[in-house]
Amino acid sequence: MKGNNKQDEPGSRETKNRLERSGPDFEKSMEELEAIVKQLETGKLSLEKSLALFERGVKLARLCKVRLDEAELKVSKLVKDRQGLFHKEPFAD
């Protein structure tokens, strides 16, 4: 379709390439994010260190969101319609 740019969609090749270049996988990102939260919760960090960790945490959270969106697009279910034919539907709800 003309004018329909899908490069920024979670399932697009461009998004996949960007994710591969962007760093750790989902599990490692979540582990790092959890470690950041624990550090911030201590309240023992300087303001500068807290802000730097917060910014890193936001970036990791966004990365995890993109990866979860990508996984959601891959998950689907087969549904049988009234004519007995199967078709795919998103696996939601």
Order of alpha helices (4+ residues) and beta strands (2+ residues): alpha-alpha-alpha-beta-beta
